[in-house]
Amino acid sequence: MSSRLILSVLLVLSLVAAFAPVAAQEPDVNVLAGCVEGYDSAADYFPQKATIEYAENFSVEYFANYKLVTLNETWPGSEPARYVLVQCGTPAPDGVDADAVIEVPATSLLTMATTYLPLVVELGLLDHLVGHDEFDYVTTPDVRALIDAGELVEVGEGAGVSVEAVLDLEPSLILASSSGLIEYDAHPVLVEAGLPVVLTGDWLEKTPLGRAEWVKFVGLFYNREAEAEAIFNEIADEYQALVSLAAGATERPTVFVDAPWQGTWYMAGGGSYTARLLADAGADYLWADDESGGSQALSFEAVLEGAADADFWVNAGGYWMSKADMLATDERFGEFAAVQNDNAWSNNLYLNDFGGNYYYEGGIAHPDWILADLVAIFHPALLPDHEMMFYRQLK
């Protein structure tokens, strides 16, 4: 073959290569910061995906360059909410019905409930946090430190939220919860102002691990599926290990919960988050036969009739520090055997100066910590060296 022919063949081959389709450069991990450059419609931009095992109120579908997140309810009886999460640097999809389109990974965050704060810290997103609705009840130590240093902005809660303060912050993501009552909710005025609001529904989950799995929900907005998966798996493994430990107890003590409020005792239903924790801790909840996921309104007399001889009373009086505090509220509490035997426990061991309770913040994120306390209360021989994180014995 002549050299001229060889050169001609090489030229043709180089031209073919130059105009042939190039295979998509599949990313090995999710993009954690910044935007994609050189968008490729054939690439999968989310190689690390979330799998939802326990949570029942949200789901996620993955597409090449966006995720579709669906919440069944944002408050009881609400319509589903849908959010399109588009990889920054790629086009938003056409024709997808959604309540909001959010670019991911988000770059700044405003939280409108304390339950998100431990998740923000554990996901390594503290430097993204720019503000919070109301500071007084925050108990997560790292966030409290930012507040004390003046590095976060307080925007107000509920319908009293300062839209101007939020606009000044320019958050790329606002996580908000909703009651469905416009006079108490912040999100209607924030949405009206064109702000990137995402409603959540973690508080509607009926199981401790279902609620803890919402760390994956927060992770979706930062492409931190892998990090969220690792965090949750550690929590779930520890929780299940404690369930197995409690299942080996030779006896299951009887227990009731909560305390009267303005004359009514709101007893957790047998299908509730609280009832599941008690069962997993190896106790027999006296109202377990009630299948509701909420609570039932009872009179003091009805509770005394059903629980006078109960072995334990937990989550008793959020601000009681002693038996004396309890009896000063109502001396009839002394008629319960649990009180007489010093087996009444309040979940208020860690309150901040304003009454914020870490049980409803760090404990929600880590039900394994709450479960360890309960196992130690009901079956002290199983965890003899346990130090309480949330519970105070009322003596």
N, C-alpha and C positions, 0 to 999 in steps of 0.2 A: 504494500500500500504506500502510495506516495505521501510525502510530508504535507502537500497541499490538501489531499483528501482527509488525512488525519486531522488537520486543523479545522476543516469544514465540519467533520463529525463532532469534534469537541465543542465547536461553537453552537451547533444545533442542540447538543445535550445541555449546555449551559443555559441556553434560552428556555428550553423546556423546564429546567429546574427553577429558573427564576420566576416563571409564571404558574407553576404547579401549586395547588393548595398546600398550605403549611399546616401540619398537625397542631392541634391546640396544645399550648404549653400548660398542662395541668398543674395548678399549685399543689404543693405537698401539704400545706397547712393553711388554715384560714388567715385572711388578712386582718391583723390586729390593730393596725394603725394606718392612716392615710388612705389614698384612693388608688384604684387600679389604673395603670397606664397601658395603653395599647389593648383595649378591650377585644376579647376574642369570643364571639357568640357560641363557639363550640366548647368552651372551657367550663368546667365545674368549679365555681369559685368558693364552694363550701365543702371541701373534702372531709372536714371534721363535722359530723352531724350529731344532733341531740337525739337520744332515744328516751321516750317518756314511759315510765313503768308504773308509777303510783298516782301521779296527779291526774285528775279526771276533768278539770275545768279548762285546760288549754291543750292545744295540739299544734304541731308545726309540719308544714309540707315544704320540701326543698325543690327548687328549680335551679337552672344553671347559674343565674346571677341574682336571684332573689328568694326570699322565704315568705311563706304565707302563714301567719300566726293567727289562730282562731281561739277565742274565748267563748265557751258555751254561755256563761252568764258573767256579768260584771256586778250585778246585785240580784237578789232572788227575783226571778220572773222577768229579768231583762232580756232583750234581744241579744243574739250573739254579736260579738265585736270581732272585726278582722283587720289585721295590720299587714301591710306589705313592707318588708325589710329589704331594701335594694342595696347591693354592694356599691359603695361609693366608686365613681368612675365608670359605671355601667348604666345603660338606659333602664328607666322604669318600664314595667310591662304595660301594654295597652289592654284595656277591657277587663281589668281585674277589679271587682267591686271590693272596696276597702274603706274603713273609717279614717285611715291615715296612711301616708307613705313616708317611711323613715329611712334615711340613709344610714347604712352600717359600714364600719363600726362607728357608733355615735362618738361624739367628741366631748360633750359636756352633759351634765345630768343635774336635774332638779328633782328632789324626792318630796312627795306629799304624804308620806306615812313612814313611821319609824321602822316598820317591819322590813323594809328594803335595805336598811343601813348595814346590818351585818353581812348581807349578801354582797353589797358594794365593796366592803372591806375584804372579804374572803376572795373575791374575784380579782383583787388587785386594782380596783377602779377608784380608789379614794381620791386620786389626783384629778379625776373627772368631775367630782362632786362640786357644784358651785353654790348650792343653796338647799334649804329645807323649809317646810311650811311653818313649823312652830318648834322652837328650840327646847322649851322647858322639859319635855318628856323624853328627850334623847338620852339613852344610857350606853350606847355603844362607845367604848372608851376612845377609840381612834377618832371618831366623829366628834365626840365631846371635846377632845383636844383642839380640833379645828375651830369649833365654836368659841371656845375660851380664848383662842388666839385671834379671833376676829376675822377668820379667813373664809367664813361662809356667810351668806345673806339669808336672813329670815324674811319670807315673803307673805306670811299670814296663812291662816287655814280656812277651809270651807269657803262659804260665800264671801267671807271677808278678805280673801286673797288680794294682794296688791298686784294688779295686772301690770302696772307701770314698772314695778320692781322686777317682775319676771321678764318683761320685754328688755329691760336694761341688761339682764344676765345673758340673753340670747342663748338659752339652752338648746342643744340639739335633740334632747329627749327629756320629757317630763313623765315620771311614773306617778300615777294618781289612782286612788281607790274611790269608789262611789257607793253611796247608800241608796241612790235613786230618788233622793229628796233634794230638790233644787236649792232649798234654803240652807242645806248643810254641805253641798258639794262645790268644790272649786272648779271642776273641769268645764262646766258649761261656759263660763266667761273666758276661760283660757282658750278653749276651742274657738270661740267667737272671735278672739283676737288673732287667730291664725297660728297659734303656738302648737308645737309637736307633742300633743298629749296622747299618752297610751294608758288606757284604763287596765286595771288588773283585777284579779278575782281570787287571789290566794286564800283569803279568809273564808271562802266558801268550801274549801276542801274539808272532807270529813275524817281524814286520817293524818296522823303526824308526819309520816313520810311523804304523803301526797302534798302537804303544805311545804315541807322542806325542799321538795323537788323543784320549787319555783326558783331556786338558784339557777336552774337551766333556762327559765324564762328570761331572767335578767341577762344571762350570758348570751342569749340570742342577739341582743342589740349591740353587742360588742364583739361578735364572732368568737366568743370564748367558750364554745361548746366543749372543747377538750378539758379546759380548766373546770368548768361547772360539773362535768361528768365525774372528774376525779374527786372533787369536793363532796358531791352527793354520795358517791359510792362509799367513801369512808364513813359518812354519817349513817348510811343504810346498813353497812356491815356491823358497825358498833351497836346500832339499835337492835338488829336481829340477834346479835350475840346476847344482848341483855334479855330479850324476849325468851330465848332458849334457856338462859340461866333462871329466870323467874318461873318458867314452866316446870322446873325441877323441884320447886318448893313443895313440901309435904302438906301445907295448909294454905288456903286462900282466905284471907281476912275479909270481912265485909266493910264497905266504905260508902260514904256519901260526900257531897261536895257543896261548895259555894256558901253563901250566907244571904239573909234577907236584905232587900233593898226597898226602902220606903214601904215596908209592911208586906212585901211579897218576896217569896223565896223562889228564885228562878233556877230550877234544878236542871242540869244538863240532860239532854235526851240520851237514850241508850244507843242511838246511832251517831253520836257526836264525836268530835275530836277528843274531848275529855274522857268520854267513856272508853274509847279505844286505848288511850294511854293507860287507864286503870286496869283494863283487861290484860294488856301486854305486860303490866307490872306484876301480874299475879294476884289481883284482888277481885273480889266479887262486888260489883257496883250494884247497889240496891235498887236503882232505877234502870237497870240494863234492859228490862223487858219493854220499856218504852222505845219505839223504833224511830222517833224523830231525831233529826240531825241538829235541831236547835235546842230550845229549853222549854220547860213547862212551868207555868206559874202556879205555885203552891202556897198554902197558908203555913204559918209556923206550926200550927197544930197537926197538919197533915204530915209534915216532915218529922215532927217528934214522934208521931205514931209509927211511922215507917222506919225510923233510924235511931230510936232511943237506945237500942242495944248494940248499935254498930260498933265495930272494933276501931275504926278510924274515921276522922273527918279531915279532908284536905281541901286546899284552896279556901280556907276559912278566913273571911274578913281581910280585905286587902290592906288595911292600915292598922290591924291589931298587932301589937308587938308582944303581948303576954296574955295569959288567962285573965288577969285583972282587967285589961282593956276590953276583952270580950264580955265579961260579966258586967262591966260598967255600962255596956251598950244595952244588954238585956240579961237579967239574972236567970232567965229561964234556960239559957244555954247550958247552965250547970246541970240540967236534967239529963243531958246526953252522957252515956257511959264513956264515949270517946273523950269528953272533956274531963270527966272525973278521973280517968286513967292517964291523963296527959298525952293523949293520942290525937289531939287537934293540931293541925299544921297549917300555917299560912305560907303562901308562895311569894313572900315579900322580903326575902333576905337581902336583896339588892335593890334598894330604892335610891334614886338621886335626891337632891335637895328640894326638888319640885314635885316629888311623888311619882316620877317616871319609874317604871318597874321593868327590870331587865328580863324577867320571865317572858314578857310579851314582846320582846325584841330578840335578844340572843337566844332565848329558849325556843322561840318559834323557828328560828333558823336551825337550831340544834336540838331536836326532840330527843336525841340520844342522851343529852345532858339532863333533861327533865326526867326521862325514864330511869336513869341511874339514881336520881334522888328518890323517886317513888319506890324503886326496888329496895333501896336501903331503908326506907321508912317501913314498908310492909314486911320485908324479909331481911332484917339487919345481919343475920348470919351469912347471907350470900355475898354481901359487900361490907365486910367488917371494918375496912379502913377508908370507907368513902367519906369525903368531905362535901357537905351540902353546897350546892350552887344557888338554889332558888328557895328552898324551904326552911322555915323557922318553926321550931316546936313551941307551942304556946303553953307555957308552964307558969 
